[in-house]
Amino acid sequence: MNNWKERITTNPAQCGGRPCIRSMRIRVVDVIDLLASGLTQNQVLQELPDLEPEDIEAALKYAGSKLDHPIIAA
């Protein structure tokens, strides 16, 4: 998915400025937490019916991008 960044939005007036899915009040962390608790992607989609499969992929890619940073060794 090349357009995952378009699915993640931030708005200081919504959800405390935390990253959300497509300007909805579904935070990226909510999606990640559901997956981390053991729900499958299909179960997450059932739990949050406004989500699309691409939204889950975008949330995962967003989280990965925040964790993947270079470490400079001296």
C-alpha positions in Angstrom: 0.0 0.0 0.0 1.6 3.2 -1.2 -1.0 5.6 0.1 -1.1 4.5 3.7 0.0 8.0 4.9 -3.2 9.5 3.4 -5.3 7.3 5.7 -3.6 8.5 8.9 -4.7 11.9 10.0 -4.0 14.2 12.9 -6.0 17.1 14.1 -5.2 19.0 17.3 -8.9 19.4 18.0 -9.7 15.7 17.7 -8.5 12.9 20.1 -5.9 15.2 21.6 -4.0 15.4 18.4 -3.3 11.7 18.3 -3.1 10.0 14.9 -6.5 8.7 13.7 -7.9 6.7 10.8 -9.3 8.8 8.0 -10.3 11.7 10.3 -12.6 9.4 12.3 -12.4 9.2 16.1 -10.7 5.8 15.8 -7.1 6.2 16.9 -4.2 4.3 15.4 -3.4 3.1 18.9 -6.9 1.6 19.3 -6.4 -0.5 16.2 -2.9 -1.6 17.3 -4.1 -2.4 20.8 -6.9 -4.6 19.4 -4.4 -6.5 17.3 -2.0 -6.8 20.1 -4.7 -8.3 22.4 -5.1 -11.2 19.9 -7.9 -10.1 17.7 -7.6 -11.0 14.0 -7.9 -8.3 11.4 -11.4 -9.7 10.6 -12.4 -9.4 14.2 -11.1 -5.8 14.4 -13.2 -5.0 11.3 -16.2 -6.5 13.0 -15.5 -4.6 16.2 -15.0 -1.3 14.3 -17.3 -1.6 11.3 -16.3 1.9 9.9 -12.8 0.5 9.2 -11.6 -0.9 6.0 -8.9 -3.5 5.6 -6.5 -0.9 4.2 -7.0 1.2 7.4 -5.6 -1.7 9.5 -2.6 -2.0 7.1 -2.1 1.8 7.3 -2.1 1.7 11.1 0.5 -1.1 11.2 2.7 0.8 8.7 2.3 4.0 10.7 3.4 2.2 13.9 6.3 0.6 12.1 7.5 3.9 10.7 7.5 5.3 14.2 9.6 2.4 15.5 12.0 2.2 12.7 14.6 4.9 13.2 18.3 4.7 12.8 20.6 4.5 15.8 24.0 6.1 15.3 26.8 4.1 17.0 29.8 6.1 18.0 
